[in-house]
Amino acid sequence: MIQQIRPLFLVVVFLSGVHIGFAQNEGTLYFMNALPQVNYLNPAIMPQYRFSLGLPGSSVYVQYANSGFAYNSFAKQTGDSTTADLSKLYSKLKKKNYITNAVQADIFRFSMKLNPRLYMTFNITAKEYNRVMLPQDLTGIFINGTSAYVGGKATISPKVEAVSYVETALGFAYKVDRKLTAGARIKFLKGFANATTQRATANLALDDDYAITASASADVRTSGIHNFTQDGYSFSDHWRDYTHNNGFAFDLGATYQVNDRLTIGGSLIDIGSIKWKNDTYAYTLDAANANYTFKGVDLQKVLDNNSDYLKNEGDTLQARFKFKEGARGSYRTPIPGKLYLSGSYKLKANIYGGVLLFAEMFRGRFAPGISTSVHREFGKRFSTSLSYTISNNAYNNIGLGLSLNLAPIQIYLVGDNLLRAPLSVLAHGEVNPYLNNMRYFNLRAGLNFVFGWDKSPDKQPHPQKQL
């Protein structure tokens, strides 16, 4: 039995080994054109430094998003004790609740302005993304019992998506004319590990006589995970196997300067997929077999001390809903794609207001958000942004961006829902009120080497004018 559980347990560990990071969409960063990393969100944006270099750790990005609940959605404080208010939690949940967390870090990066019209970027970046979908009915069964579903059914199947890979990308931005700039980036992907829910349904139907019918169907696939459950497996001896998962993706973007004050633009980011070949494994449930109707316990057999009765019921249930495990051939999965649409307006010298519409597109879910910001530059030495973002059903996200440019060293910190942390400390003397209400957060920070500040507006449109 333990051998049967170990592979699935490892998948769960991989999926739940979350990193508070990888916000696929960044609202505050988009308008900070002094940072070379702004080009990650739109390949048409030309950063203000003509050359930049990033070594390992130059850009580390983390993100957490929960569309269903925050800690305060279920935690109830009574005096010095904290209890869980599960009814409150259930009322806060949506039909489908997504918990997303991710992380990425640059291994190497540089960008260079080749001539007044052409800008080149190159990066090698490690990325990881995890997402779990929890249906409201799954918690409802445990919180409210089954009586609420009499004459109907509960959908209780969670779904998981996880991917880690290394991206090597080459991009160019080209000024078509004074108003229009176009950009594109091609990405070669090397997948490390994956777990994906190709198909998953699990339903509980309750008849009027309280008979319970359970049915399920599932196809969960993994790559690079199953081998770790095998005795004697050594990653150091087989690391080359993890170079067999290849994929491609691309970014497209454009910016258009409508007039001296207004610039609009848009971009599509990470449109592509990875083909998984290494250690591919599948966990499946066949709908023809995975169904069972429980009509209740025969008390007479229990009173007659029929020891085989309950055992047979349990064995039947286990046999019908046992995952079939086995090696399988290669399969392909998309990576999380992003969409950005923006507009920037010059309020006065060195002060810009921006509006950004963004969305994540991944495995049938379109998750939109909106961010507004004010950006101020204090010469080439210092720039800052203040933003407000609505995302993941959260409406209290105040973002902040700071960039200190001491060429050739540039130090920066930028994120969404970042400013409320110090405000919580000032107001309450602790950060817990901020953490207890947090449903969305991202942070990017690092150190760049930068050279050649380009301040001429006719040569380099402002970032916020760019999209």
C-alpha positions in Angstrom: 0.0 0.0 0.0 2.8 2.4 0.9 4.4 1.8 -2.5 1.1 2.7 -4.2 0.9 6.0 -2.2 4.5 7.2 -2.6 4.3 8.3 -6.3 1.1 10.4 -5.7 2.5 11.7 -2.4 5.6 13.0 -4.3 3.4 14.7 -6.8 1.5 16.4 -4.0 4.8 17.5 -2.4 6.0 18.9 -5.7 2.7 20.8 -6.2 2.5 22.1 -2.6 6.2 23.1 -2.4 5.0 26.5 -3.1 7.2 29.5 -3.5 5.5 32.8 -2.7 6.2 34.2 -6.1 5.9 34.2 -9.9 3.0 36.7 -10.4 2.4 36.2 -14.0 1.2 39.7 -14.2 3.1 42.7 -12.8 1.3 46.0 -12.6 3.8 48.3 -11.0 6.9 47.2 -13.0 5.4 48.0 -16.4 5.8 51.8 -16.1 9.4 51.8 -14.7 11.4 52.3 -17.8 14.7 52.8 -16.0 14.7 49.1 -15.3 15.9 46.7 -18.0 13.4 44.1 -16.8 10.4 46.2 -18.0 11.1 44.7 -21.4 9.9 41.3 -20.1 6.4 42.6 -20.1 6.5 44.1 -23.5 9.4 43.4 -26.0 8.7 46.7 -27.8 9.8 48.8 -24.8 13.3 50.1 -25.0 14.8 50.7 -21.5 16.5 54.0 -20.9 19.9 52.5 -20.5 21.7 51.7 -23.7 23.5 48.7 -22.1 22.7 46.6 -19.1 24.1 43.4 -17.6 22.5 41.0 -15.1 24.4 38.2 -13.4 22.8 35.4 -11.3 20.4 37.1 -8.8 20.1 40.3 -10.8 16.3 39.7 -10.9 14.4 37.6 -8.5 10.7 37.5 -8.7 8.1 36.0 -6.4 4.3 36.0 -6.3 1.3 34.6 -4.5 -2.4 34.8 -5.5 -5.5 33.3 -4.0 -8.8 34.0 -5.7 -10.9 32.3 -3.0 -9.9 33.4 0.5 -7.4 35.1 2.8 -6.5 34.0 6.3 -9.1 36.3 7.8 -11.8 34.5 5.7 -11.8 31.7 8.2 -9.7 32.7 11.3 -11.7 34.0 14.2 -10.0 35.7 17.1 -11.7 35.3 20.5 -9.5 36.8 23.3 -6.1 35.1 23.1 -7.4 32.1 21.1 -7.9 31.7 17.4 -10.5 29.3 16.0 -11.5 28.4 12.4 -14.9 29.7 11.3 -15.6 27.2 8.5 -19.0 28.5 7.7 -17.5 31.9 7.0 -14.8 30.3 4.9 -17.5 28.5 2.8 -19.4 31.7 2.2 -16.3 33.4 0.9 -15.4 30.8 -1.6 -16.2 30.9 -5.3 -17.3 27.9 -7.3 -13.7 27.5 -8.4 -10.9 28.8 -6.3 -7.4 29.2 -7.6 -4.2 29.3 -5.5 -1.3 30.3 -7.6 2.3 30.7 -6.6 5.5 31.0 -8.6 9.1 32.1 -8.7 11.6 33.1 -11.3 15.3 34.2 -11.3 17.6 35.5 -13.9 20.7 33.4 -14.5 22.2 35.7 -17.0 20.9 38.7 -18.9 22.0 41.6 -21.0 20.5 44.2 -23.3 22.0 46.6 -25.8 21.0 49.4 -28.0 22.5 48.5 -31.4 21.6 51.7 -33.1 19.0 54.5 -32.6 16.2 52.3 -34.0 17.2 48.8 -32.8 17.4 47.4 -29.3 18.5 43.8 -28.5 17.9 41.7 -25.3 19.1 38.3 -24.2 18.3 36.4 -21.0 18.5 33.0 -19.4 15.9 32.7 -16.7 14.7 29.8 -14.4 11.0 29.7 -13.8 8.5 27.7 -11.8 4.7 28.0 -11.6 2.2 26.1 -9.4 -1.6 26.3 -9.4 -4.2 24.4 -7.5 -8.0 24.7 -8.2 -10.2 23.9 -5.2 -14.0 23.6 -5.9 -16.3 25.1 -3.3 -18.2 21.8 -3.1 -15.1 20.0 -1.8 -15.1 22.1 1.3 -18.9 22.2 1.5 -19.1 18.4 2.0 -16.8 18.6 5.1 -18.3 21.9 6.4 -22.0 21.5 5.8 -22.4 17.7 5.4 -24.3 16.0 2.5 -27.8 17.1 3.3 -27.5 20.3 1.2 -26.9 18.1 -1.9 -29.9 15.8 -1.6 -31.5 15.5 -5.0 -28.4 17.0 -6.6 -24.7 16.5 -6.8 -21.5 18.0 -5.6 -18.4 18.5 -7.8 -15.4 17.8 -5.6 -12.4 17.3 -8.0 -9.4 19.6 -7.4 -7.0 20.2 -10.3 -3.3 20.9 -10.3 -0.9 22.4 -12.7 2.9 22.8 -12.0 5.8 23.5 -14.3 9.4 24.3 -13.9 11.8 25.1 -16.8 14.7 27.3 -18.0 14.1 29.9 -20.7 16.7 31.1 -23.1 15.4 34.1 -25.0 16.5 36.5 -27.7 14.5 39.6 -28.5 14.5 42.8 -30.5 12.7 46.1 -30.4 12.5 48.2 -33.6 11.4 51.8 -34.0 9.4 51.7 -37.2 8.9 55.4 -37.1 8.7 58.2 -34.6 5.4 57.0 -33.2 5.4 53.2 -33.6 7.8 50.7 -32.0 7.4 46.9 -32.5 9.1 44.1 -30.6 9.4 40.3 -30.6 11.2 37.7 -28.6 11.8 34.0 -29.3 12.3 31.6 -26.4 13.8 28.2 -26.3 12.5 26.2 -23.3 14.1 23.4 -21.3 11.6 21.7 -19.1 12.7 20.2 -15.7 9.5 18.9 -14.1 5.8 19.0 -14.7 2.5 17.8 -13.3 -0.7 18.5 -15.2 -4.4 17.6 -14.9 -5.4 16.7 -18.4 -8.8 15.6 -17.1 -10.4 15.3 -13.7 -14.0 15.0 -12.6 -15.3 13.7 -9.3 -19.0 13.9 -8.3 -21.1 12.9 -5.4 -24.8 12.5 -6.2 -27.4 12.0 -3.4 -30.8 10.5 -4.0 -33.9 11.4 -2.1 -33.4 8.2 0.0 -29.9 9.4 0.9 -28.1 6.8 -1.3 -24.8 8.2 -2.3 -23.3 7.6 -5.8 -19.7 8.5 -6.3 -18.2 8.7 -9.8 -14.9 9.9 -11.1 -12.6 10.2 -14.1 -9.0 11.4 -14.1 -5.9 11.7 -16.2 -3.0 13.3 -14.3 0.4 13.3 -16.1 3.9 14.0 -14.7 7.4 14.3 -16.0 10.6 14.2 -14.0 8.9 13.3 -10.7 8.2 9.5 -10.6 11.9 8.5 -10.6 12.4 10.1 -7.2 10.1 7.4 -5.7 12.4 4.6 -6.9 14.9 3.1 -4.4 18.5 3.8 -5.4 17.7 6.6 -7.9 20.4 9.1 -8.1 19.7 12.5 -9.7 23.4 13.2 -10.1 23.7 10.1 -12.3 20.7 10.9 -14.5 20.6 14.7 -14.7 21.1 14.6 -18.4 17.7 13.0 -18.7 16.2 16.3 -17.7 17.5 18.0 -20.8 15.2 16.0 -23.1 12.1 18.2 -22.5 12.1 20.9 -25.2 9.7 23.7 -26.1 9.4 27.1 -27.8 7.5 30.3 -27.0 7.4 33.8 -28.2 6.5 37.3 -27.1 5.0 40.0 -29.3 4.5 43.7 -28.5 4.0 47.2 -29.9 3.8 50.8 -28.6 2.3 53.8 -30.3 2.7 57.4 -29.4 -0.6 59.0 -30.1 0.6 62.5 -29.3 3.2 64.3 -27.1 1.4 63.2 -24.0 -0.4 59.9 -24.7 1.1 56.5 -25.6 -0.7 53.2 -25.9 0.4 49.7 -26.5 -0.1 46.0 -26.0 1.8 42.7 -25.7 1.4 38.9 -25.7 3.9 37.1 -23.5 4.9 33.5 -23.1 2.8 32.0 -26.0 4.2 28.5 -26.3 4.5 25.0 -24.9 6.9 22.3 -23.8 7.0 18.6 -25.0 7.7 16.4 -22.0 9.7 13.2 -22.7 11.7 12.4 -19.6 10.2 10.1 -16.9 6.7 10.6 -18.2 4.1 8.9 -16.0 0.3 8.8 -15.8 -2.3 8.4 -13.0 -5.7 7.6 -14.4 -9.2 6.7 -13.3 -11.6 5.1 -15.8 -15.1 6.4 -15.6 -16.5 3.0 -16.5 -15.0 1.5 -13.4 -14.7 4.5 -11.0 -18.3 4.6 -9.8 -20.1 3.2 -6.7 -23.4 3.6 -5.0 -23.5 3.4 -1.2 -27.0 2.7 0.1 -26.2 2.7 3.7 -24.9 0.2 6.3 -26.8 -3.1 6.8 -27.1 -3.0 10.6 -28.3 -6.6 10.8 -25.0 -7.8 9.3 -23.1 -5.6 11.7 -25.1 -7.0 14.7 -24.5 -10.5 13.4 -20.8 -9.8 13.7 -20.3 -10.3 9.9 -16.6 -9.2 9.9 -16.4 -9.6 6.1 -19.3 -7.3 5.4 -17.6 -3.9 6.1 -14.2 -5.2 4.8 -15.8 -6.2 1.5 -17.5 -2.8 1.2 -14.1 -1.0 1.8 -12.3 -3.3 -0.6 -14.8 -2.7 -3.4 -14.6 1.1 -2.9 -10.8 1.0 -2.9 -10.6 -1.2 -6.0 -13.0 1.0 -8.0 -11.2 4.3 -7.2 -7.7 3.1 -7.3 -5.5 5.1 -9.7 -4.0 3.1 -12.5 -0.3 4.1 -12.6 2.2 3.6 -15.4 4.8 5.0 -17.8 3.4 6.7 -20.8 4.7 8.4 -24.0 5.5 12.0 -24.4 2.9 14.8 -24.0 2.8 18.5 -24.5 1.6 21.3 -22.1 1.3 25.1 -22.6 3.1 27.5 -20.3 1.1 30.3 -18.6 0.5 33.1 -21.2 0.0 36.8 -20.4 -1.7 39.7 -22.1 -1.0 43.4 -21.4 -2.8 46.5 -22.7 -1.7 49.9 -21.5 -2.0 53.6 -21.8 0.3 56.3 -20.4 -0.3 60.0 -20.1 2.3 62.7 -19.4 0.9 64.8 -16.5 3.8 67.2 -16.4 7.6 67.0 -16.7 8.9 63.7 -15.4 5.4 62.7 -14.0 3.3 60.1 -15.8 0.0 58.4 -15.1 -0.7 55.0 -16.4 -3.5 52.4 -16.8 -2.7 48.7 -17.4 -5.1 46.0 -18.2 -3.6 42.5 -17.9 -4.6 38.9 -17.9 -3.2 35.4 -17.4 -4.3 32.7 -19.9 -3.7 29.2 -18.9 -5.5 25.8 -19.2 -8.9 27.2 -19.9 -8.8 30.1 -17.4 -8.7 33.7 -18.3 -7.8 35.7 -15.2 -7.9 39.5 -15.8 -6.9 42.5 -13.6 -6.3 46.2 -13.8 -3.7 48.5 -12.4 -3.4 52.3 -12.3 -0.2 54.0 -11.4 1.7 57.3 -11.0 5.4 57.3 -12.0 7.9 60.0 -11.2 11.5 60.3 -12.3 14.1 62.3 -10.4 16.7 62.6 -13.1 18.6 59.5 -13.8 19.5 58.7 -10.2 16.2 57.8 -8.8 12.7 56.8 -9.9 9.6 55.7 -8.1 6.1 54.4 -8.9 2.9 54.1 -6.8 0.1 51.8 -8.1 -3.3 50.4 -7.2 -4.2 47.0 -8.5 -7.4 44.9 -8.7 -6.7 41.2 -9.1 -7.8 37.8 -7.8 -10.9 39.3 -6.2 -8.7 41.5 -4.1 -9.2 45.3 -3.9 -6.7 46.4 -1.4 -3.4 46.1 -3.4 -1.2 49.2 -3.2 2.1 48.7 -5.1 5.4 50.4 -4.9 8.5 50.7 -7.1 11.9 52.1 -6.2 14.9 52.3 -8.4 18.3 53.8 -7.3 20.6 54.3 -10.2 24.2 54.7 -9.1 25.7 53.8 -12.5 27.1 51.4 -13.2 25.1 49.8 -10.3 21.3 49.9 -10.2 19.4 48.6 -7.2 15.7 48.2 -7.4 12.6 46.8 -5.6 9.2 46.8 -7.2 5.9 44.9 -6.5 2.2 44.9 -6.3 0.4 45.0 -2.9 3.8 45.9 -1.4 3.2 49.2 0.4 0.5 47.9 2.8 3.2 45.9 4.7 5.0 49.0 6.1 1.7 50.8 6.5 0.5 47.9 8.7 3.6 48.1 10.8 3.1 51.9 11.3 -0.6 51.5 12.1 -0.6 48.3 14.2 3.0 47.8 15.2 3.1 44.5 13.4 2.8 43.0 9.9 0.2 40.4 10.8 -2.9 42.5 9.7 -1.4 42.8 6.3 -0.6 39.1 6.0 -4.0 38.1 7.3 -5.8 40.0 4.6 -3.4 39.3 1.7 -4.8 37.5 -1.4 -2.4 38.9 -4.0 1.3 39.8 -3.8 4.3 40.0 -6.0 7.8 41.3 -5.6 10.8 41.7 -7.9 14.1 42.9 -6.7 17.8 42.8 -7.7 20.9 44.5 -8.9 21.8 45.5 -12.5 24.9 46.9 -14.1 23.9 49.7 -16.4 25.7 52.0 -18.8 24.7 54.9 -21.1 21.6 56.7 -19.8 19.5 57.8 -22.8 17.4 60.8 -21.8 16.5 62.2 -25.2 12.7 61.9 -25.7 12.9 61.9 -29.4 15.3 58.9 -29.3 13.6 57.0 -26.5 9.9 57.3 -25.8 9.0 57.1 -22.2 8.1 53.7 -20.9 4.6 54.8 -20.1 4.3 56.2 -23.4 5.2 52.9 -24.8 2.3 50.9 -23.7 
